[in-house]
Amino acid sequence: MKHAASFPRLLLWGLEGSEADRLARACSLAGFPGPEMTSALSRESLIGLLDDGGVDLVVLGENGGDPAGSPSILTDQVVAEHQATAFLVIGASELPERLDGRFNLRCLPEPGSDDELLVRVLAQLLNEIRLWQHSTLFKACVEASANGIVIVDARADDMPIVHVNQAFSRITGYEPEEVHGCNCRFLQGSDRKQPGVDQVRMAIRAGKPALVQMRNYRRDGSRFSNELQVSPVRENGGQITHYIGVINDVSARMDAESALAYRTSYDGLTGLPNFEQFRSRVGQACEESGHHRHAVALTLFNIDNFKAINATFGAGAADQLLKAVVDRVTPLLGRSDLLARLSADEFAILQTDVLGSHDVSSLVDSVVSVLAIPFRLEGQELFVTASAGIAWTGENVEGADELMSHASLALRNSKQCGGGGYRWYSILLAEEVEWTLKLHNQLQHALSEQQFELYYQPVVEVRSQEIVGIEALLRWHHPEQGMLSPADFLQAIETGGLMVEVTDWVLRQACTDLNRLMEETGRILWVSVNISPNHFVRGDVVSSVKSVLESTGLEPACLNLELVESTFLSFDEPVRRALDEIRTLGVGLMIDDFGAGFSSLNYLKKVPASRIKIDRSFIRDVVSDSADAAITRGVIALAHKLNLQVVGEGVEDRYQLAFLLRNHCDLVQGFLPGPPMPFEQLRTHELSAETRAAFAEVHGRESGNQASRRLLILDDEPNILKSLKRLLRRDGYEIHTVTSAQEALNLLALYEFQVVLSDQRMPEMTGTDFLSRVKELYPDTIRIVLSGYTDLDSVTDAVNRGAIYKFLTKPWDDEQLRSQIRQAFLHHAAVLEDTES
């Protein structure tokens, strides 16, 4: 290694005085760097200076001898070990044989006064040293290179290899002696038809460099990817003497790029094309379809409730399910159909040769059907359903994105319709989605611009006939459509992600209004607010309730939260904990619309509710539908056993009210007690005279003479009714006559009848059908058919089922009829006495 410039550059041995000065000048003219000049005093000091480095030229006097007479220092070892230093012996005509041929050693007879000769000899020495240095540096670079380097002789036939470095041997497995004299084509084996081979040949013919990729083969036959750079080497005259090839083994990079390309185009789990690859194929198909008469169809499908499956069985089992889905669907595809996996459980099928909708629907029918067959997952039988959405270029679709968007809309609609089937994209569907998006934006403005208002519907305690609570109901003052009820926008609030914000606003406003109402009226009331199941998922219900109670100062007992049954379907730990915390605060919980959803008696014992609300769908026909009546009675009885108050929702007439009162319902809500109304109207609201009269009538009947003998007569002919009433009233019965079955059922709800007498042939239903329903609703009644038209089979069947007590014919014998009616009342009394005893 060269030392710093402070070390000597010119070393003299056996030269002094003017000779030394003359030599220094000649060295400078010849190009040797450094003006410094040092004389060695001994052989040891000379060797030491050479070993330290930094000496460019050693000039020795005649014979290179030691001034002290020691032997010559120019041994073969000294010259060989210091090849970066030039040696010049002055005064010698020739070199010893052992030193002859050394490139860094020259001898010069006494030059006399010829300085030019001295400079020329020194310049030759300098040139030899520099050539050696460059050659040494080149060899070091070649051997140090991580890339394989091969040098071929361009002047020889077939361009044989003249040199390869160690990296070449490492990459190819060939040793230098195996390849010297060979043409490089042996690396291609028999794989000669490659674009890279032709590119190299063209570059050599043109005498230009080239950079190509080729498939080469190692000594053991294994293939590697070679990024080969070929460069020509020219003489001073411009003739190419050699070519240098730099071999870069890019196999790992190519494998990585291939793997990356695969990962960016294909799904790692199923091996199917992924979203980007599929989208590209759809684009190509849409473009090609414009030149042909056939259409392109796209079907998106996924597994219903896949998230629940993933959560229950784990990701590994869910992956196995997805693979099984692919295994089942793949055999259903045509040769030109393409199946892809776009996301977690969403798949797509591209059909490019569609002549009509049947081609698509038949395939999708098969897909939905085959996926409905049970799977085996974790040793268990698992039933799944799939939903699909279809779009095709027959709908004037422009491009892949629009086609995929249409199919996605259809899939979403299929999901909203319950899943387990498929839907086609249509213009109406697109308009509906567009309207929903518009509605989402309008709802955002409605919240910020205070377009919402709360209406309140009274809840009346049946026994006291007093308003004890109110339910807060949301209304929207739409700037274009006027007042809207929740049925028009509640779903959009859910899907638009506004439910938590809107519910928080409702809670705060309802509590504020109730405080004001109680201050003005002096009455203790409660308000109920509906809470969406999504509030438990997306928001912190407990924090919302605490914040509202603290800011409004409302007593917790004055607030009720109404929860629909779907809130409790999973009833996981977070929901259970939240409900317990709410009850600990003192806030009431009410189960809303009980029976309308997936009712479970199991959660009734777990949910810390204080009230239960019977859905209006059961109240609507409760006086005429035996199933509704049985459910209503059962819910009331069950709730009371669990110490829950019962609210009958949707009470619109006195007959429904009477039924609920007779069956001990605690609270009623509906248009009879009072319709939903704005807060200003609620402040002065009292039960209407009609409502109070209905309550009074029901209470009067309830508290009246239970021993009164009531007879209900049903016949569609008024003259018959008049005759029967005139005949039977002499026996002291309280007689009610009606001309329709519905009227009769209404009166049965309002009064307690012991005997019911019905004609057989009527417009609405037969007498036996009517009395069969009466038996189911009021089994203690005694039921008699009176008719001149006899359908013996139906009457016999009714008698056998116990639906009727007796069958009497028209025209009747007055005394016989009176006797039969008396016997019926006596029979009722006897049965009642037996039951009580």
Summary of the structure (lengths in Angstrom):
residues: 837
radius of gyration: 52.9
end to end distance: 125.8
largest distance: 177.8
contacts: 2575
relative contact order: 0.03
helix: 48%
strand: 22%
